[in-house]
Each structure stands twice: as C-alpha cells, then as structure tokens.
C-alpha cells in the first residue's frame, strides 16, 4: 500500500497539500488530472504534464514526462522520460514552473499494494514481503536541512520525543516489576 503526499511549494496553489492512495497520479492543468494546477496562472504547465506511477521493474515510485512542452525537473535535474522519485523529492513542472514536494509512505493501510503489481518471478524468495519500505541512499535522497522539513524539527520536538521515550521506558519497568 502507498500514500503519496503532494505539497505545493510554489505556483498558484502554493501551500496546498494533497494526499493520494491510488496510482497513477497525473499532474497538469486539465480537469482529468488528480493534481490540477491553475489553468490561468500556471502557464508553463501542460494540460496533462506528468504522471507519478509505480515501476514494477525497479519497484519504485517514478515520475514520467508525458510529452510536456516545458519538461519536468526532479531535484533540479531534467527528466528525459522517467526517473525514480526519492522520498521528499521536488518536482518542478517546467523551469520556473510550480514546484511540488513529493513524499510517500509504503505499507500504509488502504490504497495500492505494490506486491500485487510486481512481475512474477521464478524464485519465490525474490519476492519481498508486503509492507517493505522503499529504500533510498544519501545519493538518491540527499539529507534536507531542518528548515526544509515540515514542522522544522526544532528543539521542542526533541524534548517531546525524549519525554515520550522516558514514559514508555518507565511503563515497561512497572510492568516488569509487577510480573516478578
């Protein structure tokens, strides 16, 4: 299963956030696009500009340029036809066009099961269990500065996490002592 979140970083819909659990997800100005950009203000975007979809060969989320006039950039690099999308990748629809941050989680309830979309293999051990997460490397998904991560990741979040971990450990100790 997958959940894809599209965060509009620029363009007429700047600040909008959309979530999808079904693939493919088309991006463009046309009414049939799941991610619909403004036909008046986002002039660099084609009617059906690009598509997010699952590639069963690489078992990864990818973006495909659907013959757009101004092209697609992924993290600043032009996409020739298709390219794997790293989690938190930034898609730009035409140079200077709307920018969208694409985040996704694999293995969430509902939506599309990637395991059903895989091509059959001869050896059953080649099939990963349902719920495997897509993996990325520092090269395919560079670390983001805290200022670019939603919520900022400030010190208050660290303190909250430490408090939650402390409470969980204390509860575990109480249960352990009660069982003795």
C-alpha positions, -999 to +999 in steps of 0.1 A: +000+000+000+012+036-006+002+070+005+016+099-016+015+135-004+020+164-028+029+197-011+027+227-034+058+247-028+052+274-054+027+284-081-009+294-078-017+267-053+013+274-030+007+259+004-019+234-007-014+197+004-030+167-013-028+131-004-034+101-027-036+063-022-042+053-058-018+053-087-012+067-112-014+104-102-014+128-132-002+164-128-013+192-151-039+219-159-065+195-174-097+186-155-088+149-156-055+154-136-055+143-100-031+172-092-047+200-110-028+232-114-043+266-122-050+269-160-047+307-158-017+313-135+004+282-141+010+288-178+043+267-180+023+235-172+008+214-200-027+200-198-015+166-188+021+173-180+035+144-160+025+113-140+035+096-108+034+058-111+049+026-098+076+010-118+074-028-112+110-033-126+127-011-101+099-014-075+100+023-070+078+054-074+087+072-106+077+104-125+071+103-162+071+134-185+040+129-207+054+149-236+050+183-219+061+214-237+084+227-209+096+194-194+099+181-158+127+187-134+133+164-104+155+179-077+168+204-103+177+178-129+157+174-162+138+142-165+142+127-200+113+103-200+110+087-165+130+089-133+127+074-098+113+098-073+132+099-039+110+105-009+108+142-003+118+148-039+110+182-055+093+181-089+093+213-110+068+215-139+089+234-164+119+256-155+105+283-132+071+265-131+052+252-100+074+232-076+059+202-057+074+182-029+065+145-032+066+124-001+053+089+002+050+060+027+048+024+016+029-001+037+001+021+050-034+008+051-057+010+020-046+021-015-024+002-038-004-029-029+029-028-046+033-066-041+004-073-064+019-051-091+053-069-092+060-091-122+061-128-113+095-143-107+108-179-109+121-179-074+096-171-046+124-159-023+129-130-047+095-115-037+098-091-008+072-093+019+042-069+018+050-037+037+086-034+027+096+002+026+113+018-004+149+024+004+170+054-007+206+063-003+221+097+005+229+100-032+193+094-043+178+113-014+201+139+000+195+149+036+173+180+039+182+209+063+158+211+092+144+243+078+130+225+048+114+197+067+077+203+076+075+213+112+111+225+113+123+197+137+131+223+164+143+216+199+108+213+213+102+182+192+133+166+205+122+173+241+088+158+234+103+127+218+126+123+249+096+127+272+076+100+253+106+076+253+110+082+290+073+074+298+074+043+276+105+030+294+090+038+329+058+019+319+079-010+308+098-011+341+065-010+361+051-040+340+084-059+345+083-053+383+046-063+385+053-096+368+081-106+392 
